Amino acid sequence: MEKHGFITILHKTKSFGLLASLGVLSACVSFGGAEPPPFLLSLTPDTTVDAGAVRAGPRAGALVVQLPSTPQKLNNVRVPVQTSATGVAYLKEATWVDKPARLFQGLLTETIAAKNSRLVLTPVQAGGKADTYLSGELVNFGLDGPSLTVMVTYDAVKMREGEPVEKRRFEASETVFAAEAGPVGEALNSAANKVVLEVADWVG
């Protein structure tokens, strides 16, 4: 009888452990009670660094691409839609894998390094010793609802040791056929790549 009781308790313990494990897994993939988005949006560079490519040189000669600042409407992982002169909403089921500023910073870094074959570092990697910095503000990164046009606007600031500070606005737009996550994400990716290619030519 004691053996049978032990087995019964053991089975119950295993069952409880299985339920606990499933509960932990459920918690890991929870979206706060809301339905998860069908897919996540990201930015893909048109120009990339070849695998195995080496960029070498002193940190002082490197370019540092800093994280762009953004208005509050872009300080999240949603896609803003300008509904009127003063109204802003967010596109349904459109969610970025990260905040637009970080995605755009990565796109800038990869494109400049590939196109200009130069050493591009993060602020941490440079340790404050680089002589050229690219900063700025990602002003627009969303959809104009009435015209079904996505807009990417970047106010770039180039700071180079011993030279005047330069500021320039870069902008690109794409028309979409529907206010839906798929076409809007593709259009924003295309417009963002146009902008960063122009920035790469400008920064050198």
Residue pairs with C-beta under 8 A, 6 or more apart in sequence:
29 36
37 93
37 94
37 95
37 181
38 93
38 181
39 181
40 95
40 96
40 97
41 79
41 94
41 95
41 96
41 97
41 181
41 185
41 188
42 96
42 97
42 98
42 103
42 189
43 103
43 104
43 106
43 107
43 188
43 189
43 192
43 193
44 189
45 107
45 110
45 111
45 114
45 193
45 196
46 111
46 193
46 197
47 110
47 111
47 114
47 115
47 193
47 197
47 200
48 110
48 114
49 110
49 113
49 114
50 114
55 113
55 117
55 118
55 119
55 120
56 119
57 119
59 121
59 125
59 126
59 127
59 129
59 130
60 129
60 130
60 131
61 119
61 130
61 131
62 118
62 119
62 120
62 121
62 126
62 130
62 132
63 112
63 118
63 119
63 120
63 121
63 130
63 132
63 133
63 134
63 203
64 120
64 121
64 122
64 123
64 126
64 130
64 132
64 133
64 134
65 105
65 108
65 109
65 112
65 120
65 122
65 134
66 105
66 123
66 133
66 134
66 135
67 101
67 102
67 105
68 101
68 104
68 105
68 135
68 136
68 137
68 138
68 154
69 101
69 136
69 137
69 138
70 99
70 100
70 101
70 137
70 138
70 141
71 137
71 139
73 80
73 88
73 142
74 80
74 99
74 100
74 101
74 138
74 141
74 142
75 99
75 101
76 99
77 95
77 96
77 97
77 98
77 99
78 90
78 91
78 94
78 95
78 96
79 90
79 91
79 94
79 95
79 96
79 142
79 143
79 181
79 184
79 185
79 188
80 88
80 89
80 90
80 91
80 141
80 142
80 143
81 88
81 89
81 90
81 91
81 142
81 143
81 144
81 145
81 179
82 88
82 142
82 143
82 144
82 145
82 146
83 89
83 145
83 146
84 146
89 145
91 142
91 143
91 179
91 180
91 181
91 184
92 181
93 180
93 181
94 180
94 181
94 184
94 185
95 181
96 103
97 103
100 138
100 141
101 138
104 138
104 141
104 154
104 192
104 196
107 192
107 193
107 196
108 134
108 196
108 199
108 200
109 120
109 122
111 193
111 196
111 197
111 199
111 200
112 118
112 120
112 134
112 196
112 199
112 200
112 203
113 119
113 120
115 197
115 200
115 201
116 200
116 203
116 204
118 204
121 130
131 160
131 161
131 162
132 158
132 159
132 160
132 161
132 203
133 158
133 159
133 160
134 156
134 157
134 158
134 159
134 199
134 203
135 156
135 157
135 159
136 154
136 155
136 156
136 157
136 167
137 154
137 155
138 152
138 153
138 154
139 153
139 154
139 155
140 151
140 152
140 153
140 171
141 151
141 152
141 153
141 188
141 192
142 150
142 151
142 188
143 149
143 150
143 151
143 176
143 179
143 184
144 150
144 151
145 179
147 175
148 175
148 176
148 177
148 178
148 179
149 173
149 174
149 175
149 176
150 173
150 174
150 175
150 176
150 184
150 187
150 188
150 191
151 171
151 172
151 173
151 191
152 171
152 172
152 173
152 188
152 191
152 192
152 194
152 195
153 169
153 170
153 171
154 169
154 170
154 171
154 195
154 199
155 167
155 168
155 169
155 170
156 167
156 168
156 169
156 170
156 199
156 202
156 203
157 165
157 166
157 167
158 165
158 166
158 167
158 168
158 202
158 203
159 165
168 202
170 195
170 198
170 199
170 202
171 195
172 191
172 192
172 194
172 195
172 198
173 191
174 187
174 188
174 190
174 191
175 187
176 183
176 184
176 187
177 183
